[in-house]
Amino acid sequence: MTRSDTPALLLTGPPRHGVVRYAGDLAAHVRDLDAGARVLRVDDPADLPAVAEGLDRAHLHVTDRLLGSSPDAAADLVERLAAACRLTVTLHDVPQESDGPRNLPRRTAAYARVAAAAAGVAVNSRHEALLLAEHGVLAAGHARVVPLGSAVTDPDAEAAAAAAPDPAGAPLVALVAGFLYPGKGHDDVVRAVADAADLLRAAGTPPGEVAVVAVGGPSPGHEDEVDRLRAEAGSRGVALRVTGGLADDAFHAALRGPGVPVAAHRHLSASRTLLDWGEAGRRPLVVDSRYAREMAALRPGTLTLYPPADLPAHLARVWADPGATQLPAGTSLAPTLADAAAAYLAWWAEDAGATDGAAA
């Protein structure tokens, strides 16, 4: 099937970046539903406006850090792009308090400019839509919410279950997936694992090795964070292992490995990592937040939420019952990427209809 209302799908930025990978995965599923959809890879973001000169409609996944050396530079680029064609955008990494007192105003102003320039704005969660409204980027109700789509319909629970450790004298290991950077929650997990080990020893069931495994490497510019975190972990009797960047197969194998999956980032607003855990057949411990509650409702039974202060008790409990971190076969991970692609096609059709109606 070929449609006339599907915009050209623009892909730009480092291919391994999470936003770029998701945009590419989504574009492939849009092509499955609309064989005529154009997918344009633009290696240098600065070339986007020139590419757009020959387009009627285009769609771009936007995070300021991919598009310019500063939030203002990224907004400049999107404004030039929007002047060349009718542009819709999906906003990622939306401004929030964790950006800090210096970056929050700069990023808020830039995202407001992007939203004003675009013909339509999508986000990946209701939480993100609320953040846009709370920070004055875009009025409530003006962002289309299309949840991140899973790459699979149900998890590979058999592969994950095979990796479940025997709790009798087993190591107490927490797994944290994704880039390592300040605020990601690795510090919280290190402290919580040390406290959980103390709880188990006090109960007469001491664990073996106590460790945190960072499944991934430090994000660019934060390489020193590894040494700082390793020193902090060592002072608490916790071993820290950092896998570094992994190819897809190795990454998913690590997620299925022995240990308790934990997502301790308190400022998640849309997280592919939660889907990574689900696709690996794992039910992670996720720190309670507005976004986490939204995702727990969207995919029931796939997450275990915990209040921040209760992570040590949850780790100790799951260490004794490792099956609690395994998803049963048949657990639904919908909405899928195909669902997300269909939702985007419906949105773009509405936009095209509104445009045609205005022109008439």
Secondary structure, 3 states (H helix, E strand, C coil): CCCCCCCEEEEECCCCCHHHHHHHHHHHHHHHHCCCCCEEEECCHHHHHHHHCCCCEEEEEECHHHHCCCHHHHHHHHHHHHHHCEEEEEECCCCCHHHHHHHHHHHHHHHHHHHHHCCEEEECCHHHHHHHHHCCCCCCCCEEECCCCECCCCCCHHHHHCCCCCCCCCCEEEEEECCECCCCCHHHHHHHHHHHHHHHHHCCCCCCCEEEEEECCECCCCCHHHHHHHHHHHHCCCEEEECCCCCHHHHHHHHCCCCEEEECCCCCCCCHHHHHHHHCCECCEEECCHHHHHHHHHCCCCCEEECHHHHHHHHHHHHHCHHHHECCCCCCCCCEHHHHHHHHHHHHHHHHHHHHHHHC
